[in-house]
Amino acid sequence: MSSNMDSSNARPATGLRRLFGTAQRQLPGLLNHWYAWPAVLVGLVFTLGPIGVIIAFSFMSRPESGGGVVFSFSTDAYESLLFNHNFTDTVSFDLRYVSVLGTSLWQALLTTVVCIALSFPIALWMSLKKPRVQQLLVLAVTIPFWTNELVRTYAWMLILNENGPINGLLRFLGFGSQQLLYTQSASVIGLIYTFLPFAILPMYSTLSGFDFRLVEAAYDLGARKLTVMRRIILRAARPGVMSGIALCFIPAFGAYLQPVLLGGGRVLMVGNLIASEFSEARNWPLGASLSTTILVITLIGMAVATYMGGRASRNAGITL
């Protein structure tokens, strides 16, 4: 019987058997990698396909009327981001779009810094609880994901408006009503509320696997609280911090909903500008060029975060 099996396995692969691989090359229970290709191709179409269309549109021309694009190569959309042509065809440097990018970058950075600052003590506190309590706390952190983001943002509109509970408290204390809604602060509050769980979860994931006996050992060796926090706990939490930075900064940079509803249109961020170019201005190439610019900035940020996260993991002794 053994000789029959050997002779069967030694047969040369032909046709579909050659394409999808032979059984003797696979480990028990595993399929050849070719079986994964249909799922990989579908994934590529759904992820890279729309991005490729947007990049292609950014290098096309705008039609004389209406929306859409003319299929002829042009870099006018990218030139419009930095330069303005008046009626006499005089070219001047235009900072309007750079200013919008700067506002978006500032709000995204502010949101990220506040989220990380709030998330670290919360994640550390969660990781010190008993396993059963930790499960309940993780469940509590994910509660905002159970409802639609639009509904949650409308809830903040009710909280921040003139008749909301915050202004009610201010009136009770004698400060009078304040303009809280439709301001930059309201937009930032909405962004922080939306992306705070994205900073807590990766930090908790890192700290929950940390061996806190190292902290006890450091105290036994005479280390002070600040030294333990800076050289042991913060060092171990760096991979989670870097993941939290990436998960907060990238979506906050292109946020649309919070600046519109909570900023009331007074805060123009790049996400709102892109929507305006595609819908009201009907300048698709310019909207696509703005989207591509965001993509490039985000890729650079991700590359930096990945490099720093990998370096932090190696320093913390964590293999990713």
Salt bridges, closest charged atoms under 4 A:
ASP89 OD1 - HIS85 ND1 3.55
ASP94 OD2 - ARG96 NH2 2.76
ASP211 OD2 - ARG213 NH2 2.97
